[in-house]
Amino acid sequence: MTESEIVARIAARRTELDELEEGLVKQLSEVRAERDELAVAERVWQRMAEQLADEAAAPAPVTAQVAGRAVLLVPHREAGMAESVLPPEYQRIWAAVRQAGAPVATRAVGEELGLDTGVRGKLEPLRGKLTKLADRGWLRKLPDGRFTTRL
């Protein structure tokens, strides 16, 4: 093998190695970029998992299907249960009775909630909700039809 052939082979091999190095540098750059994207994805996933856990821990209103309609269910009250487990509308009703500080009639609760209390038809659904709260242990219904909170 002549000196010029050896120099040509060395040059050819150097060219091959330079091309290989370029490919590896490019591949390393792509790997680093993907690793960075995965780190971001992991942080986003952790944040989402925390939010989902928080949402799962928060009591969601329980619904049931009645005659093809979704109906909110009021849970039975247990010791230490906060009113936040009630659907929002029932929370407002419960708070109105609590704020009264004394036994209160359906009409007074309706006035507190801003209902048109001059129309009996507007008070009957409210009376039903008050009765439901009483039946589930959230309120107490007195013999005269007034409602008060349970202690």
Biotite code that builds the C-alpha atoms (Angstrom):
import biotite.structure as struc

atoms = struc.array([
    struc.Atom([0.000, 0.000, 0.000], chain_id="A", res_id=1, res_name="MET", atom_name="CA", element="C"),
    struc.Atom([1.422, 3.311, -0.962], chain_id="A", res_id=2, res_name="THR", atom_name="CA", element="C"),
    struc.Atom([1.680, 6.398, 1.097], chain_id="A", res_id=3, res_name="GLU", atom_name="CA", element="C"),
    struc.Atom([-0.951, 8.202, -0.982], chain_id="A", res_id=4, res_name="SER", atom_name="CA", element="C"),
    struc.Atom([-3.405, 5.275, -0.519], chain_id="A", res_id=5, res_name="GLU", atom_name="CA", element="C"),
    struc.Atom([-2.901, 5.394, 3.245], chain_id="A", res_id=6, res_name="ILE", atom_name="CA", element="C"),
    struc.Atom([-3.471, 9.164, 3.292], chain_id="A", res_id=7, res_name="VAL", atom_name="CA", element="C"),
    struc.Atom([-6.626, 8.691, 1.142], chain_id="A", res_id=8, res_name="ALA", atom_name="CA", element="C"),
    struc.Atom([-7.960, 5.997, 3.503], chain_id="A", res_id=9, res_name="ARG", atom_name="CA", element="C"),
    struc.Atom([-7.251, 8.174, 6.545], chain_id="A", res_id=10, res_name="ILE", atom_name="CA", element="C"),
    struc.Atom([-9.023, 11.110, 4.877], chain_id="A", res_id=11, res_name="ALA", atom_name="CA", element="C"),
    struc.Atom([-11.982, 8.891, 3.937], chain_id="A", res_id=12, res_name="ALA", atom_name="CA", element="C"),
    struc.Atom([-12.229, 7.521, 7.479], chain_id="A", res_id=13, res_name="ARG", atom_name="CA", element="C"),
    struc.Atom([-11.972, 11.039, 8.926], chain_id="A", res_id=14, res_name="ARG", atom_name="CA", element="C"),
    struc.Atom([-14.858, 12.098, 6.631], chain_id="A", res_id=15, res_name="THR", atom_name="CA", element="C"),
    struc.Atom([-16.939, 9.085, 7.793], chain_id="A", res_id=16, res_name="GLU", atom_name="CA", element="C"),
    struc.Atom([-16.255, 9.929, 11.451], chain_id="A", res_id=17, res_name="LEU", atom_name="CA", element="C"),
    struc.Atom([-17.087, 13.610, 10.893], chain_id="A", res_id=18, res_name="ASP", atom_name="CA", element="C"),
    struc.Atom([-20.412, 12.634, 9.306], chain_id="A", res_id=19, res_name="GLU", atom_name="CA", element="C"),
    struc.Atom([-21.091, 10.174, 12.144], chain_id="A", res_id=20, res_name="LEU", atom_name="CA", element="C"),
    struc.Atom([-20.265, 12.892, 14.689], chain_id="A", res_id=21, res_name="GLU", atom_name="CA", element="C"),
    struc.Atom([-22.665, 15.313, 12.955], chain_id="A", res_id=22, res_name="GLU", atom_name="CA", element="C"),
    struc.Atom([-25.415, 12.690, 13.055], chain_id="A", res_id=23, res_name="GLY", atom_name="CA", element="C"),
    struc.Atom([-24.743, 11.919, 16.726], chain_id="A", res_id=24, res_name="LEU", atom_name="CA", element="C"),
    struc.Atom([-24.716, 15.623, 17.656], chain_id="A", res_id=25, res_name="VAL", atom_name="CA", element="C"),
    struc.Atom([-28.037, 16.065, 15.847], chain_id="A", res_id=26, res_name="LYS", atom_name="CA", element="C"),
    struc.Atom([-29.459, 12.951, 17.516], chain_id="A", res_id=27, res_name="GLN", atom_name="CA", element="C"),
    struc.Atom([-28.210, 14.116, 20.941], chain_id="A", res_id=28, res_name="LEU", atom_name="CA", element="C"),
    struc.Atom([-29.864, 17.486, 20.375], chain_id="A", res_id=29, res_name="SER", atom_name="CA", element="C"),
    struc.Atom([-33.159, 15.764, 19.508], chain_id="A", res_id=30, res_name="GLU", atom_name="CA", element="C"),
    struc.Atom([-32.897, 13.514, 22.576], chain_id="A", res_id=31, res_name="VAL", atom_name="CA", element="C"),
    struc.Atom([-32.286, 16.520, 24.840], chain_id="A", res_id=32, res_name="ARG", atom_name="CA", element="C"),
    struc.Atom([-35.224, 18.410, 23.315], chain_id="A", res_id=33, res_name="ALA", atom_name="CA", element="C"),
    struc.Atom([-37.527, 15.420, 23.813], chain_id="A", res_id=34, res_name="GLU", atom_name="CA", element="C"),
    struc.Atom([-36.287, 14.970, 27.393], chain_id="A", res_id=35, res_name="ARG", atom_name="CA", element="C"),
    struc.Atom([-37.073, 18.645, 28.076], chain_id="A", res_id=36, res_name="ASP", atom_name="CA", element="C"),
    struc.Atom([-40.558, 18.189, 26.595], chain_id="A", res_id=37, res_name="GLU", atom_name="CA", element="C"),
    struc.Atom([-41.113, 15.156, 28.801], chain_id="A", res_id=38, res_name="LEU", atom_name="CA", element="C"),
    struc.Atom([-40.074, 17.137, 31.872], chain_id="A", res_id=39, res_name="ALA", atom_name="CA", element="C"),
    struc.Atom([-42.642, 19.813, 30.994], chain_id="A", res_id=40, res_name="VAL", atom_name="CA", element="C"),
    struc.Atom([-45.284, 17.162, 30.336], chain_id="A", res_id=41, res_name="ALA", atom_name="CA", element="C"),
    struc.Atom([-44.525, 15.568, 33.705], chain_id="A", res_id=42, res_name="GLU", atom_name="CA", element="C"),
    struc.Atom([-44.945, 18.903, 35.514], chain_id="A", res_id=43, res_name="ARG", atom_name="CA", element="C"),
    struc.Atom([-48.228, 19.546, 33.711], chain_id="A", res_id=44, res_name="VAL", atom_name="CA", element="C"),
    struc.Atom([-49.442, 16.045, 34.548], chain_id="A", res_id=45, res_name="TRP", atom_name="CA", element="C"),
    struc.Atom([-48.555, 16.509, 38.224], chain_id="A", res_id=46, res_name="GLN", atom_name="CA", element="C"),
    struc.Atom([-50.485, 19.786, 38.300], chain_id="A", res_id=47, res_name="ARG", atom_name="CA", element="C"),
    struc.Atom([-53.460, 18.163, 36.603], chain_id="A", res_id=48, res_name="MET", atom_name="CA", element="C"),
    struc.Atom([-53.338, 15.184, 38.965], chain_id="A", res_id=49, res_name="ALA", atom_name="CA", element="C"),
    struc.Atom([-53.380, 17.545, 41.945], chain_id="A", res_id=50, res_name="GLU", atom_name="CA", element="C"),
    struc.Atom([-56.349, 19.428, 40.500], chain_id="A", res_id=51, res_name="GLN", atom_name="CA", element="C"),
    struc.Atom([-58.179, 16.188, 39.804], chain_id="A", res_id=52, res_name="LEU", atom_name="CA", element="C"),
    struc.Atom([-57.467, 14.994, 43.345], chain_id="A", res_id=53, res_name="ALA", atom_name="CA", element="C"),
    struc.Atom([-58.789, 18.283, 44.727], chain_id="A", res_id=54, res_name="ASP", atom_name="CA", element="C"),
    struc.Atom([-61.896, 18.002, 42.585], chain_id="A", res_id=55, res_name="GLU", atom_name="CA", element="C"),
    struc.Atom([-62.414, 14.399, 43.647], chain_id="A", res_id=56, res_name="ALA", atom_name="CA", element="C"),
    struc.Atom([-62.061, 15.383, 47.296], chain_id="A", res_id=57, res_name="ALA", atom_name="CA", element="C"),
    struc.Atom([-64.654, 18.142, 46.910], chain_id="A", res_id=58, res_name="ALA", atom_name="CA", element="C"),
    struc.Atom([-68.127, 16.710, 47.215], chain_id="A", res_id=59, res_name="PRO", atom_name="CA", element="C"),
    struc.Atom([-70.001, 16.848, 43.941], chain_id="A", res_id=60, res_name="ALA", atom_name="CA", element="C"),
    struc.Atom([-73.755, 17.151, 43.895], chain_id="A", res_id=61, res_name="PRO", atom_name="CA", element="C"),
    struc.Atom([-75.300, 13.739, 43.537], chain_id="A", res_id=62, res_name="VAL", atom_name="CA", element="C"),
    struc.Atom([-77.798, 13.439, 40.717], chain_id="A", res_id=63, res_name="THR", atom_name="CA", element="C"),
    struc.Atom([-80.314, 10.842, 39.795], chain_id="A", res_id=64, res_name="ALA", atom_name="CA", element="C"),
    struc.Atom([-82.585, 10.379, 36.787], chain_id="A", res_id=65, res_name="GLN", atom_name="CA", element="C"),
    struc.Atom([-86.282, 10.862, 37.506], chain_id="A", res_id=66, res_name="VAL", atom_name="CA", element="C"),
    struc.Atom([-88.673, 10.773, 34.560], chain_id="A", res_id=67, res_name="ALA", atom_name="CA", element="C"),
    struc.Atom([-85.726, 11.373, 32.237], chain_id="A", res_id=68, res_name="GLY", atom_name="CA", element="C"),
    struc.Atom([-84.554, 14.492, 34.110], chain_id="A", res_id=69, res_name="ARG", atom_name="CA", element="C"),
    struc.Atom([-81.455, 14.925, 36.240], chain_id="A", res_id=70, res_name="ALA", atom_name="CA", element="C"),
    struc.Atom([-82.504, 15.664, 39.814], chain_id="A", res_id=71, res_name="VAL", atom_name="CA", element="C"),
    struc.Atom([-80.151, 16.768, 42.599], chain_id="A", res_id=72, res_name="LEU", atom_name="CA", element="C"),
    struc.Atom([-80.232, 14.600, 45.669], chain_id="A", res_id=73, res_name="LEU", atom_name="CA", element="C"),
    struc.Atom([-79.860, 16.050, 49.134], chain_id="A", res_id=74, res_name="VAL", atom_name="CA", element="C"),
    struc.Atom([-77.720, 13.774, 51.323], chain_id="A", res_id=75, res_name="PRO", atom_name="CA", element="C"),
    struc.Atom([-78.753, 12.789, 54.817], chain_id="A", res_id=76, res_name="HIS", atom_name="CA", element="C"),
    struc.Atom([-76.833, 14.857, 57.342], chain_id="A", res_id=77, res_name="ARG", atom_name="CA", element="C"),
    struc.Atom([-74.218, 13.050, 59.384], chain_id="A", res_id=78, res_name="GLU", atom_name="CA", element="C"),
    struc.Atom([-72.094, 14.272, 62.284], chain_id="A", res_id=79, res_name="ALA", atom_name="CA", element="C"),
    struc.Atom([-69.410, 16.700, 61.153], chain_id="A", res_id=80, res_name="GLY", atom_name="CA", element="C"),
    struc.Atom([-70.876, 17.082, 57.658], chain_id="A", res_id=81, res_name="MET", atom_name="CA", element="C"),
    struc.Atom([-70.564, 20.609, 56.287], chain_id="A", res_id=82, res_name="ALA", atom_name="CA", element="C"),
    struc.Atom([-73.350, 22.326, 54.370], chain_id="A", res_id=83, res_name="GLU", atom_name="CA", element="C"),
    struc.Atom([-70.995, 22.518, 51.393], chain_id="A", res_id=84, res_name="SER", atom_name="CA", element="C"),
    struc.Atom([-72.131, 18.990, 50.427], chain_id="A", res_id=85, res_name="VAL", atom_name="CA", element="C"),
    struc.Atom([-75.558, 20.411, 49.633], chain_id="A", res_id=86, res_name="LEU", atom_name="CA", element="C"),
    struc.Atom([-76.376, 21.577, 46.115], chain_id="A", res_id=87, res_name="PRO", atom_name="CA", element="C"),
    struc.Atom([-75.886, 25.378, 45.841], chain_id="A", res_id=88, res_name="PRO", atom_name="CA", element="C"),
    struc.Atom([-79.613, 26.174, 45.861], chain_id="A", res_id=89, res_name="GLU", atom_name="CA", element="C"),
    struc.Atom([-80.104, 24.177, 49.048], chain_id="A", res_id=90, res_name="TYR", atom_name="CA", element="C"),
    struc.Atom([-77.061, 25.866, 50.605], chain_id="A", res_id=91, res_name="GLN", atom_name="CA", element="C"),
    struc.Atom([-78.721, 29.252, 50.035], chain_id="A", res_id=92, res_name="ARG", atom_name="CA", element="C"),
    struc.Atom([-81.976, 28.022, 51.605], chain_id="A", res_id=93, res_name="ILE", atom_name="CA", element="C"),
    struc.Atom([-80.150, 26.528, 54.601], chain_id="A", res_id=94, res_name="TRP", atom_name="CA", element="C"),
    struc.Atom([-78.142, 29.750, 55.067], chain_id="A", res_id=95, res_name="ALA", atom_name="CA", element="C"),
    struc.Atom([-81.338, 31.863, 54.968], chain_id="A", res_id=96, res_name="ALA", atom_name="CA", element="C"),
    struc.Atom([-82.892, 29.754, 57.745], chain_id="A", res_id=97, res_name="VAL", atom_name="CA", element="C"),
    struc.Atom([-79.669, 29.879, 59.769], chain_id="A", res_id=98, res_name="ARG", atom_name="CA", element="C"),
    struc.Atom([-79.392, 33.669, 59.407], chain_id="A", res_id=99, res_name="GLN", atom_name="CA", element="C"),
    struc.Atom([-82.945, 34.118, 60.689], chain_id="A", res_id=100, res_name="ALA", atom_name="CA", element="C"),
    struc.Atom([-81.729, 33.001, 64.131], chain_id="A", res_id=101, res_name="GLY", atom_name="CA", element="C"),
    struc.Atom([-85.228, 31.868, 65.126], chain_id="A", res_id=102, res_name="ALA", atom_name="CA", element="C"),
    struc.Atom([-87.898, 29.594, 63.658], chain_id="A", res_id=103, res_name="PRO", atom_name="CA", element="C"),
    struc.Atom([-88.882, 31.019, 60.288], chain_id="A", res_id=104, res_name="VAL", atom_name="CA", element="C"),
    struc.Atom([-91.853, 30.548, 57.957], chain_id="A", res_id=105, res_name="ALA", atom_name="CA", element="C"),
    struc.Atom([-91.538, 29.580, 54.321], chain_id="A", res_id=106, res_name="THR", atom_name="CA", element="C"),
    struc.Atom([-92.667, 33.070, 53.240], chain_id="A", res_id=107, res_name="ARG", atom_name="CA", element="C"),
    struc.Atom([-89.842, 34.724, 55.214], chain_id="A", res_id=108, res_name="ALA", atom_name="CA", element="C"),
    struc.Atom([-87.285, 32.395, 53.645], chain_id="A", res_id=109, res_name="VAL", atom_name="CA", element="C"),
    struc.Atom([-88.725, 33.193, 50.213], chain_id="A", res_id=110, res_name="GLY", atom_name="CA", element="C"),
    struc.Atom([-88.442, 36.916, 50.902], chain_id="A", res_id=111, res_name="GLU", atom_name="CA", element="C"),
    struc.Atom([-84.826, 36.459, 52.013], chain_id="A", res_id=112, res_name="GLU", atom_name="CA", element="C"),
    struc.Atom([-84.106, 34.595, 48.775], chain_id="A", res_id=113, res_name="LEU", atom_name="CA", element="C"),
    struc.Atom([-85.800, 37.282, 46.676], chain_id="A", res_id=114, res_name="GLY", atom_name="CA", element="C"),
    struc.Atom([-88.771, 35.177, 45.535], chain_id="A", res_id=115, res_name="LEU", atom_name="CA", element="C"),
    struc.Atom([-92.162, 36.671, 44.629], chain_id="A", res_id=116, res_name="ASP", atom_name="CA", element="C"),
    struc.Atom([-93.913, 35.676, 47.857], chain_id="A", res_id=117, res_name="THR", atom_name="CA", element="C"),
    struc.Atom([-97.272, 37.116, 46.773], chain_id="A", res_id=118, res_name="GLY", atom_name="CA", element="C"),
    struc.Atom([-97.806, 34.112, 44.508], chain_id="A", res_id=119, res_name="VAL", atom_name="CA", element="C"),
    struc.Atom([-98.498, 30.901, 46.404], chain_id="A", res_id=120, res_name="ARG", atom_name="CA", element="C"),
    struc.Atom([-97.187, 28.813, 43.498], chain_id="A", res_id=121, res_name="GLY", atom_name="CA", element="C"),
    struc.Atom([-93.736, 30.332, 43.992], chain_id="A", res_id=122, res_name="LYS", atom_name="CA", element="C"),
    struc.Atom([-93.614, 29.281, 47.654], chain_id="A", res_id=123, res_name="LEU", atom_name="CA", element="C"),
    struc.Atom([-94.706, 25.654, 47.277], chain_id="A", res_id=124, res_name="GLU", atom_name="CA", element="C"),
    struc.Atom([-91.467, 24.471, 45.599], chain_id="A", res_id=125, res_name="PRO", atom_name="CA", element="C"),
    struc.Atom([-89.536, 26.277, 48.348], chain_id="A", res_id=126, res_name="LEU", atom_name="CA", element="C"),
    struc.Atom([-91.678, 24.607, 51.033], chain_id="A", res_id=127, res_name="ARG", atom_name="CA", element="C"),
    struc.Atom([-90.869, 21.247, 49.420], chain_id="A", res_id=128, res_name="GLY", atom_name="CA", element="C"),
    struc.Atom([-87.146, 21.988, 49.549], chain_id="A", res_id=129, res_name="LYS", atom_name="CA", element="C"),
    struc.Atom([-87.372, 23.110, 53.178], chain_id="A", res_id=130, res_name="LEU", atom_name="CA", element="C"),
    struc.Atom([-89.242, 19.908, 54.016], chain_id="A", res_id=131, res_name="THR", atom_name="CA", element="C"),
    struc.Atom([-86.631, 17.842, 52.177], chain_id="A", res_id=132, res_name="LYS", atom_name="CA", element="C"),
    struc.Atom([-83.875, 19.546, 54.202], chain_id="A", res_id=133, res_name="LEU", atom_name="CA", element="C"),
    struc.Atom([-85.834, 18.762, 57.362], chain_id="A", res_id=134, res_name="ALA", atom_name="CA", element="C"),
    struc.Atom([-86.387, 15.142, 56.340], chain_id="A", res_id=135, res_name="ASP", atom_name="CA", element="C"),
    struc.Atom([-82.660, 14.723, 55.695], chain_id="A", res_id=136, res_name="ARG", atom_name="CA", element="C"),
    struc.Atom([-81.661, 16.190, 59.062], chain_id="A", res_id=137, res_name="GLY", atom_name="CA", element="C"),
    struc.Atom([-80.419, 19.603, 57.923], chain_id="A", res_id=138, res_name="TRP", atom_name="CA", element="C"),
    struc.Atom([-83.363, 21.561, 59.360], chain_id="A", res_id=139, res_name="LEU", atom_name="CA", element="C"),
    struc.Atom([-86.015, 20.955, 61.967], chain_id="A", res_id=140, res_name="ARG", atom_name="CA", element="C"),
    struc.Atom([-89.676, 21.429, 61.065], chain_id="A", res_id=141, res_name="LYS", atom_name="CA", element="C"),
    struc.Atom([-91.792, 22.665, 63.948], chain_id="A", res_id=142, res_name="LEU", atom_name="CA", element="C"),
    struc.Atom([-95.446, 21.630, 64.402], chain_id="A", res_id=143, res_name="PRO", atom_name="CA", element="C"),
    struc.Atom([-96.593, 25.118, 63.329], chain_id="A", res_id=144, res_name="ASP", atom_name="CA", element="C"),
    struc.Atom([-94.845, 24.658, 59.944], chain_id="A", res_id=145, res_name="GLY", atom_name="CA", element="C"),
    struc.Atom([-91.876, 26.923, 60.630], chain_id="A", res_id=146, res_name="ARG", atom_name="CA", element="C"),
    struc.Atom([-88.288, 25.774, 60.154], chain_id="A", res_id=147, res_name="PHE", atom_name="CA", element="C"),
    struc.Atom([-85.123, 26.153, 62.188], chain_id="A", res_id=148, res_name="THR", atom_name="CA", element="C"),
    struc.Atom([-81.590, 24.824, 61.888], chain_id="A", res_id=149, res_name="THR", atom_name="CA", element="C"),
    struc.Atom([-80.477, 21.783, 63.822], chain_id="A", res_id=150, res_name="ARG", atom_name="CA", element="C"),
    struc.Atom([-77.606, 22.295, 66.192], chain_id="A", res_id=151, res_name="LEU", atom_name="CA", element="C"),
])
